[in-house]
Amino acid sequence: MALTRTPDQTLTDQLAERFAERIRTRLLPAGAKLPSVRACAHQQGVSAYTVVAAYDKLLAQGLIDARSQRGFFVRDVLQKTSAASSDSQTAVDEGLVAAVNPVTPLGVRPPRSSGSLINATSLMRGMFYQASNKPQPGSGVLPVQWLEEARFMPAAVRKITTVKTLRAGSLSYGEPLGDSGLRSVLAQRLADINISATPNQIMTTVGATHALDIVSRTVLKAGDPVMVEEPGWSLEYARLDALGMRVLPVPRGPDGPDLEVMAHYCETYAPKLYVSVSVLHNPTGYSLSPGSAHQILQLAERFNFYIVEDDTYGHIAPAHATRLSSLDGLQRTIYVNGFAKILAPNWRIGYIATPPELVDRLLDTKLLSTLTTPSILEKALALCIEQGQLRRHSERMRLRIATARTRSVQLALEAGCTFVAEPSGMFGWVETGVDTDMLAQRMLDEGYLIAPGALFHATRRPCTLMRINFANTLDPQFWKVWKRVVSESQQRS
C-alpha cells in the first residue's frame, strides 16, 4: 500500500487521491482530523512538501478544511450549506462538553440530535469496502469461506423453483405478512426459545435492518424520545436521528443497561421505545441477566413504553440465554431477527414477532415501504429450517466461532490488547491505548479495515477502543502490523 512514483501519477496526486477516496466513501468521516504534515510525511515515506501539496489539492476540491493552529479536518461533503456543517460541529462540540460536564448527578446527557449519520455510514460503507484481499478485522460478518459451507441453500432454492412454483411465486405479489409456510416454521423456532407467537403475529421483512426501520416508523413520530444502548450499532442511532427522534443513550454493562439511567430518562423524558440487543450485544458481547430483564420489563410497564429486542446474534447464542420477549410474552416487547449474520448476507430475510395489537399497524408500514417481500427465498428458507439444516449449520458456526475466539483472544493479548468486556460471541471490545480513528487510517494504509470505537457511540468523540471480529483476526501477520502501528502512534503522541 506504499506510495510509488510512476510516470502517470505523482506522489502528490497519489496521496491526495488516497485521502479523497476515503473521504468520499466515509472511511474518513466528517470532522475527522488528518495527520499533521510531519506525521503524514513520516507515515507515507514522502517529503513534507509532498504532503502540503496533497492537502492543498484536497482543500481546492472542498474535501477538507484548514483550521488555524489546529490542523486539517474532513468537511461534510453531504452538507448543503456551511451553516449546516457548522451546526453539526457545534452539536458534536456540545456533546463533548456535556460528556465531560454531566448535567445531572447520573451523568445523563439531555437528548439531542445525535449527529450519528456519519458514524453509521462510515461503518456500513466499510462493510462493502475491500481494503485488500487480507482478512478484515472490522467486518461485521463471518468469512465468505465459512458461509460457503451452507451448501443446502442453493439446493433448497432449486427445489422450490420448479416451473410451476416459480410462476406462482413470481407473477403475483406475495402474502402481505410474508410466506405463510415460513411464518409457521418461524413460530415453531420461536417456541424453541420460549417465545410464544402465532404465525399471524409474525411478519417477514427485507432483513433485520428493515424490520427495525418498520418498527421505528410505526410506533414513533418525530420528536419522540427513544432509549438506545451505548455502545451500540450506530445504524440505529442514525436511523432514529434521521427520523427526527430524540436519542437517549443508555450505558450498556455486563448484565444489561444502566437501570438508574433508564429510570431517570423515563421520569424526565417519557420515552416511547427502548432498543436492545439482549443476547451477545454488539460490540461488547454482553448478554442480559434475568434480574436486569425483569427490572427492564417493570420499567416498561410502569412508564408505558415498548421494547424492541434485536436478536440478530441469537443463532450463535447459548440455549439458556435470557430474552425479554420470552419473559414478557410479546406484550410490550417486539422481537426482531434475521439470517444475514449466520446464513447469507444477501438473502435479506428478516422478521418481526409482535404484540397482536401492533400487527396491522406494522403491516401498513411494510406495505407503504416495500409492498410485499420476495416469496421465493422465503420458501427456500422455510425448507432449510424444516429440514433442520439451519439448526445444524448454526451449531457448526457456533463451535467454529468459539474456536476462533480462543485463538484470536490469545493473539490479541500477546499483541498488548486488553479486553474491556469478557470475550463472547462474534466480537471483541478491545482497549488499544491510542486514538482508534487515527489508528484506523494507519491500518488502512496497511490493507486492514478496523472498526474504531467512535463508530459505536451516539455522538462521535475520541475513543481508544475498537471492535474486532474474532473470525477475521486469526492471522498473526495482522497482529504484528497492528502492534507496530500502535507503537509508532504512541511514540508520536
Phi and psi in degrees as a GROMACS rama.xvg file:
@    title "Ramachandran Plot"
@    xaxis  label "Phi"
@    yaxis  label "Psi"
@TYPE xy
-73.0159  152.219  ALA-2
-73.9248  136.937  LEU-3
-134.664  126.002  THR-4
-64.6783  131.929  ARG-5
-131.131  161.772  THR-6
-63.6886  -25.1219  PRO-7
-93.6621  -19.002  ASP-8
-148.843  127.036  GLN-9
-75.0058  165.496  THR-10
-61.6522  -37.4219  LEU-11
-59.836  -48.2236  THR-12
-63.5607  -40.2197  ASP-13
-63.548  -44.4467  GLN-14
-66.7707  -42.8233  LEU-15
-62.4147  -42.0803  ALA-16
-67.896  -34.7228  GLU-17
-62.1282  -46.5883  ARG-18
-67.5849  -40.7783  PHE-19
-61.1536  -41.8422  ALA-20
-62.8651  -41.5198  GLU-21
-69.6772  -32.5573  ARG-22
-69.0977  -45.1869  ILE-23
-67.7897  -31.3872  ARG-24
-90.5447  3.42687  THR-25
69.2174  11.8765  ARG-26
-71.4644  -23.5892  LEU-27
-111.316  99.993  LEU-28
-77.3533  165.143  PRO-29
-56.8237  135.315  ALA-30
91.6294  -13.0471  GLY-31
-67.8873  141.663  ALA-32
-92.0805  131.245  LYS-33
-76.4783  156.089  LEU-34
-59.3251  151.148  PRO-35
-60.797  161.261  SER-36
-56.8404  -45.475  VAL-37
-64.6074  -45.14  ARG-38
-65.2673  -42.0747  ALA-39
-64.2731  -41.9203  CYS-40
-60.3014  -41.5715  ALA-41
-66.4363  -44.1835  HIS-42
-63.1345  -42.5594  GLN-43
-91.9852  -7.04845  GLN-44
68.6128  38.47  GLY-45
-128.441  175.573  VAL-46
-80.3545  158.725  SER-47
-61.2395  -34.795  ALA-48
-60.0335  -40.8402  TYR-49
-62.1653  -41.9591  THR-50
-65.5402  -45.3765  VAL-51
-59.0701  -43.2819  VAL-52
-64.8493  -38.667  ALA-53
-66.3568  -43.276  ALA-54
-64.5442  -35.3605  TYR-55
-61.8863  -39.5191  ASP-56
-64.8436  -40.3381  LYS-57
-66.6957  -37.5197  LEU-58
-62.0073  -43.6432  LEU-59
-64.8463  -31.2667  ALA-60
-82.163  -3.99773  GLN-61
75.0903  20.9523  GLY-62
-91.8981  -23.0236  LEU-63
-135.016  163.748  ILE-64
-119.626  146.496  ASP-65
-101.759  125.186  ALA-66
-114.299  125.681  ARG-67
-54.8452  129.071  SER-68
65.4728  5.79794  GLN-69
-120.984  -31.1661  ARG-70
120.661  -156.125  GLY-71
-112.142  134.959  PHE-72
-130.682  147.075  PHE-73
-72.6005  132.278  VAL-74
-82.2579  157.376  ARG-75
-84.6871  101.165  ASP-76
-70.9653  -9.62754  VAL-77
-92.686  -12.9235  LEU-78
-72.0159  137.175  GLN-79
-89.6026  -18.4368  LYS-80
-138.563  152.036  THR-81
-65.7292  -28.3756  SER-82
-64.9146  -41.9448  ALA-83
-62.7654  -40.4536  ALA-84
-62.7338  -41.0469  SER-85
-63.9117  -40.8437  SER-86
-63.3049  -40.9478  ASP-87
-62.4938  -44.2561  SER-88
-65.1639  -37.4843  GLN-89
-61.9563  -41.8222  THR-90
-61.2803  -41.6069  ALA-91
-63.956  -46.8489  VAL-92
-59.9541  -42.985  ASP-93
-64.9675  -36.9935  GLU-94
-62.2338  -38.8797  GLY-95
-65.5039  -42.7324  LEU-96
-62.5792  -43.2544  VAL-97
-64.0102  -35.0148  ALA-98
-65.8592  -35.5834  ALA-99
-81.621  -33.502  VAL-100
-120.223  75.5322  ASN-101
-57.7534  146.163  PRO-102
-91.6887  -4.58553  VAL-103
-134.234  162.371  THR-104
-58.7236  -22.5877  PRO-105
-83.1389  -10.6578  LEU-106
78.0202  23.1071  GLY-107
-87.1427  126.78  VAL-108
-84.8673  144.73  ARG-109
-65.9671  151.408  PRO-110
-65.3493  143.863  PRO-111
-155.305  167.896  ARG-112
-61.2614  125.864  SER-113
-76.6205  -20.3301  SER-114
62.0111  27.2954  GLY-115
-92.7798  5.18303  SER-116
-57.2029  -39.6735  LEU-117
-65.0478  -40.6187  ILE-118
-58.3225  -47.8266  ASN-119
-65.479  -46.0153  ALA-120
-69.0021  -30.4218  THR-121
-59.7855  -48.9964  SER-122
-69.9274  -40.9976  LEU-123
-67.5339  -43.5033  MET-124
-63.6472  -34.5782  ARG-125
-62.9565  -28.7216  GLY-126
-63.438  -28.8797  MET-127
-104.64  2.95938  PHE-128
-98.2195  120.691  TYR-129
-95.0038  96.7616  GLN-130
-63.0745  -33.249  ALA-131
-171.455  -174.633  SER-132
-87.2149  10.6824  ASN-133
-81.9687  158.441  LYS-134
-58.8834  140.764  PRO-135
-107.994  104.742  GLN-136
-60.5755  -26.0659  PRO-137
-85.2629  -3.27959  GLY-138
-63.7217  148.983  SER-139
-100.84  6.41215  GLY-140
-124.868  165.643  VAL-141
-74.6447  156.779  LEU-142
-58.3531  144.996  PRO-143
-55.8163  -39.1146  VAL-144
-60.295  -33.9604  GLN-145
-69.6078  -45.9708  TRP-146
-67.8515  -26.3168  LEU-147
-64.8443  -15.2416  GLU-148
-69.7689  -16.5191  GLU-149
-79.6002  63.4798  ALA-150
-71.4469  -12.0937  ARG-151
-70.4205  -19.6617  PHE-152
-67.1254  -51.905  MET-153
-58.6368  -35.5897  PRO-154
-64.0159  -40.0684  ALA-155
-65.2732  -40.0233  ALA-156
-63.1833  -44.8445  VAL-157
-61.3194  -36.9396  ARG-158
-68.61  -35.135  LYS-159
-95.4885  0.197286  ILE-160
-107.777  45.5683  THR-161
-65.7431  164.329  THR-162
-55.4797  -44.7183  VAL-163
-64.9442  -47.0398  LYS-164
-66.6319  -41.4084  THR-165
-63.0224  -41.0619  LEU-166
-63.9302  -44.4569  ARG-167
-65.506  -35.067  ALA-168
-86.355  -12.2341  GLY-169
-109.204  -27.1987  SER-170
-95.1317  7.35944  LEU-171
-148.632  157.952  SER-172
-66.165  150.42  TYR-173
-75.42  -179.689  GLY-174
-65.5031  138.081  GLU-175
-53.5991  -43.6928  PRO-176
-76.4815  -15.3299  LEU-177
117.163  167.812  GLY-178
-54.9397  126.734  ASP-179
-64.6136  -35.0287  SER-180
-63.7451  -43.0751  GLY-181
-65.4747  -41.4717  LEU-182
-64.4777  -32.6101  ARG-183
-67.9299  -44.6018  SER-184
-72.093  -29.0597  VAL-185
-66.9819  -37.1009  LEU-186
-61.5616  -39.9423  ALA-187
-66.0053  -40.2281  GLN-188
-64.318  -39.4769  ARG-189
-65.952  -36.8261  LEU-190
-61.0191  -31.188  ALA-191
-64.3282  -24.4742  ASP-192
-110.284  25.4038  ILE-193
64.3962  33.0226  ASN-194
-111.125  117.319  ILE-195
-92.2637  116.772  SER-196
-149.432  135.212  ALA-197
-80.6217  160.224  THR-198
-55.4332  -29.8143  PRO-199
-77.476  -5.33974  ASN-200
-96.8228  1.31875  GLN-201
-112.863  136.111  ILE-202
-132.599  130.271  MET-203
-82.827  155.946  THR-204
-141.835  173.11  THR-205
-86.0174  69.9128  VAL-206
88.106  166.267  GLY-207
-66.8575  -31.5628  ALA-208
-61.1763  -43.5704  THR-209
-63.8426  -38.5291  HIS-210
-60.3916  -45.1879  ALA-211
-62.564  -37.6233  LEU-212
-67.8198  -40.7079  ASP-213
-60.1735  -44.5168  ILE-214
-61.473  -46.3485  VAL-215
-59.4688  -44.8977  SER-216
-71.7963  -19.4195  ARG-217
-89.0107  -47.4609  THR-218
-96.8145  -4.4319  VAL-219
-121.943  158.394  LEU-220
-131.569  162.297  LYS-221
-52.9496  133.397  ALA-222
96.6115  -12.8124  GLY-223
-68.4365  138.672  ASP-224
-77.8114  139.507  PRO-225
-134.707  129.962  VAL-226
-88.0328  130.22  MET-227
-135.295  138.346  VAL-228
-66.2956  144.291  GLU-229
-136.895  128.366  GLU-230
-66.3737  160.809  PRO-231
-167.891  -174.661  GLY-232
-72.2345  112.179  TRP-233
-64.2445  -21.7623  SER-234
-59.7245  -35.1645  LEU-235
-68.9162  -41.079  GLU-236
-58.0563  -46.9925  TYR-237
-65.9059  -40.6177  ALA-238
-61.7872  -48.4429  ARG-239
-65.1045  -40.057  LEU-240
-60.9058  -44.8563  ASP-241
-65.0127  -29.9795  ALA-242
-81.8286  -1.65733  LEU-243
86.4348  18.5638  GLY-244
-82.0508  162.965  MET-245
-100.724  106.924  ARG-246
-80.7106  126.365  VAL-247
-113.694  98.2482  LEU-248
-72.6432  127.861  PRO-249
-110.055  119.83  VAL-250
-57.5005  133.32  PRO-251
-103.368  127.627  ARG-252
-115.169  -175.477  GLY-253
-59.1914  -34.7841  PRO-254
-95.1539  -11.8361  ASP-255
146.96  -163.899  GLY-256
-71.0457  160.616  PRO-257
-70.5623  105.1  ASP-258
-68.4018  -28.6457  LEU-259
-68.1761  -41.9266  GLU-260
-65.335  -42.2673  VAL-261
-59.3863  -44.6503  MET-262
-62.5467  -40.3067  ALA-263
-61.42  -45.7664  HIS-264
-59.8456  -43.8459  TYR-265
-61.4591  -42.9008  CYS-266
-72.3489  -31.1185  GLU-267
-94.0299  -39.2807  THR-268
-117.692  -8.92661  TYR-269
50.4892  61.4252  ALA-270
-63.0434  152.632  PRO-271
-96.178  -16.579  LYS-272
-153.557  148.547  LEU-273
-128.824  126.467  TYR-274
-106.245  125.126  VAL-275
-137.983  142.217  SER-276
-105.803  94.5731  VAL-277
-68.198  -39.4272  SER-278
-112.291  126.445  VAL-279
51.4241  58.6075  LEU-280
-53.1338  139.307  HIS-281
-99.3234  117.821  ASN-282
-105.806  0.649215  PRO-283
-82.5105  -27.0071  THR-284
85.4141  1.05801  GLY-285
-65.2753  151.643  TYR-286
-126.873  143.769  SER-287
-65.6236  137.889  LEU-288
-87.7339  153.563  SER-289
-57.742  -39.4823  PRO-290
-62.1121  -45.4524  GLY-291
-64.1416  -39.5642  SER-292
-59.1845  -45.1149  ALA-293
-63.1308  -40.6216  HIS-294
-68.5083  -35.4422  GLN-295
-62.7469  -44.0966  ILE-296
-65.8614  -33.9994  LEU-297
-65.572  -40.5032  GLN-298
-63.5983  -41.4683  LEU-299
-62.1854  -40.5147  ALA-300
-68.2902  -43.2292  GLU-301
-68.2892  -39.5775  ARG-302
-108.017  5.80554  PHE-303
60.3142  57.9182  ASN-304
-128.823  156.587  PHE-305
-88.4139  156.47  TYR-306
-119.244  124.853  ILE-307
-97.4692  118.176  VAL-308
-103.861  108.545  GLU-309
-90.472  108.874  ASP-310
-106.621  38.9544  ASP-311
-54.4951  -34.967  THR-312
-98.768  10.1152  TYR-313
-63.445  -23.3543  GLY-314
-63.9415  -25.7066  HIS-315
-112.242  14.934  ILE-316
-90.0095  157.611  ALA-317
-61.3665  150.294  PRO-318
-61.3064  -28.4814  ALA-319
-89.1243  5.91621  HIS-320
-56.7579  140.057  ALA-321
-81.352  127.756  THR-322
-123.855  134.329  ARG-323
-59.9957  -38.8109  LEU-324
-65.1375  -30.0012  SER-325
-70.7523  -44.8948  SER-326
-69.8105  -32.681  LEU-327
-90.2943  -22.9564  ASP-328
69.659  31.1408  GLY-329
54.2174  50.9698  LEU-330
-101.011  -54.554  GLN-331
-110.285  -2.22412  ARG-332
-100.02  146.321  THR-333
-123.256  116.753  ILE-334
-94.1553  132.097  TYR-335
-127.122  138.141  VAL-336
-154.285  168.475  ASN-337
-158.157  -175.696  GLY-338
-126.421  7.01579  PHE-339
-64.5141  -41.1388  ALA-340
-68.0236  -37.8305  LYS-341
-99.0774  -22.9556  ILE-342
-120.923  -69.5029  LEU-343
-156.873  108.297  ALA-344
-54.3297  -33.5278  PRO-345
-92.0547  1.52397  ASN-346
-73.1526  -27.1609  TRP-347
50.3659  57.5672  ARG-348
-120.24  122.052  ILE-349
-133.884  179.938  GLY-350
-158.627  161.705  TYR-351
-123.479  133.787  ILE-352
-112.994  124.926  ALA-353
-133.603  157.41  THR-354
-57.2061  144.104  PRO-355
-53.8562  -36.8299  PRO-356
-70.5521  -12.7521  GLU-357
-98.8338  -7.6345  LEU-358
-56.6891  -52.3943  VAL-359
-64.727  -38.5947  ASP-360
-66.2551  -43.4346  ARG-361
-65.3026  -38.8173  LEU-362
-64.5666  -40.0985  LEU-363
-58.3504  -42.4451  ASP-364
-65.724  -41.0635  THR-365
-61.5956  -45.8443  LYS-366
-62.9061  -35.5226  LEU-367
-72.4212  -24.9136  LEU-368
-96.6881  -40.9232  SER-369
-134.604  4.48443  THR-370
57.9942  -107.019  LEU-371
-114.606  177.488  THR-372
-107.114  152.792  THR-373
-62.7493  123.622  PRO-374
-82.5955  -21.5916  SER-375
-59.1094  -53.2223  ILE-376
-68.4862  -30.823  LEU-377
-64.8322  -40.3562  GLU-378
-66.3017  -38.9702  LYS-379
-64.7635  -41.9143  ALA-380
-64.3991  -40.138  LEU-381
-58.4392  -40.7614  ALA-382
-63.7351  -42.4  LEU-383
-61.4022  -37.6885  CYS-384
-73.7587  -44.9995  ILE-385
-58.397  -39.301  GLU-386
-85.6613  3.36006  GLN-387
78.7162  5.50945  GLY-388
-69.164  -39.6336  GLN-389
-64.9776  -40.5149  LEU-390
-62.219  -45.9852  ARG-391
-66.9127  -38.8557  ARG-392
-62.7265  -43.351  HIS-393
-61.5465  -40.1691  SER-394
-64.0165  -40.9773  GLU-395
-64.2234  -42.6747  ARG-396
-66.2237  -36.8383  MET-397
-62.3792  -44.7386  ARG-398
-66.5471  -40.4914  LEU-399
-67.6728  -38.8935  ARG-400
-64.9398  -40.3784  ILE-401
-61.5909  -42.349  ALA-402
-64.1438  -44.4218  THR-403
-63.5637  -38.5166  ALA-404
-62.9096  -43.103  ARG-405
-59.0503  -46.5242  THR-406
-68.855  -43.102  ARG-407
-64.203  -41.6006  SER-408
-61.8439  -42.3135  VAL-409
-59.8586  -45.825  GLN-410
-64.7152  -39.8443  LEU-411
-65.5122  -43.6228  ALA-412
-64.8925  -40.0264  LEU-413
-64.3004  -27.6125  GLU-414
-84.8402  -0.32471  ALA-415
98.1005  7.38978  GLY-416
-75.8311  157.802  CYS-417
-128.454  147.047  THR-418
-100.376  124.411  PHE-419
-84.9002  -8.90573  VAL-420
-134.11  145.203  ALA-421
-58.3913  123.117  GLU-422
-58.0941  128.768  PRO-423
-159.705  148.99  SER-424
70.0936  -147.066  GLY-425
-84.6415  -26.4144  MET-426
-119.587  149.191  PHE-427
-115.381  139.952  GLY-428
-106.969  105.681  TRP-429
-115.291  135.054  VAL-430
-89.6844  127.24  GLU-431
-105.985  -25.1884  THR-432
86.1204  -1.1567  GLY-433
-135.395  163.644  VAL-434
-63.3159  115.128  ASP-435
-78.633  -15.8014  THR-436
-63.6839  -47.2317  ASP-437
-68.7013  -38.7908  MET-438
-61.1456  -38.612  LEU-439
-60.8739  -39.6406  ALA-440
-68.5193  -38.972  GLN-441
-66.0847  -38.7122  ARG-442
-71.2248  -31.4234  MET-443
-61.0404  -38.0134  LEU-444
-60.2089  -26.5491  ASP-445
-93.4366  -0.527287  GLU-446
93.4339  15.0054  GLY-447
-119.777  132.749  TYR-448
-98.2257  120.339  LEU-449
-115.371  164.94  ILE-450
-110.199  97.602  ALA-451
-67.1377  150.72  PRO-452
-60.8841  -27.7439  GLY-453
-59.9095  -25.6006  ALA-454
-68.3789  -15.1236  LEU-455
-106.879  19.3683  PHE-456
-122.452  150.246  HIS-457
-63.8952  -35.4865  ALA-458
-120.415  124.652  THR-459
-65.908  129.753  ARG-460
-152.944  159.479  ARG-461
-54.1404  140.581  PRO-462
-150.35  143.152  CYS-463
-104.836  7.31649  THR-464
-95.8067  158.91  LEU-465
-146.352  154.33  MET-466
-100.183  133.357  ARG-467
-117.73  149.316  ILE-468
-95.801  116.055  ASN-469
-58.3861  -33.0557  PHE-470
-72.0825  -18.2358  ALA-471
-112.639  15.2844  ASN-472
-126.661  41.485  THR-473
-99.7799  -4.5731  LEU-474
-88.6754  114.116  ASP-475
-56.7305  -27.2133  PRO-476
-64.127  -37.1262  GLN-477
-59.1553  -47.1862  PHE-478
-68.874  -30.9266  TRP-479
-64.1759  -46.1377  LYS-480
-65.4925  -44.0293  VAL-481
-58.0412  -45.7361  TRP-482
-62.5421  -41.1948  LYS-483
-64.696  -45.0073  ARG-484
-66.2549  -40.7216  VAL-485
-62.4289  -43.8704  VAL-486
-60.3324  -44.111  SER-487
-63.2093  -39.1003  GLU-488
-65.3958  -40.9433  SER-489
-66.6794  -35.886  GLN-490
-67.5127  -31.4752  GLN-491
-85.172  -16.3684  ARG-492
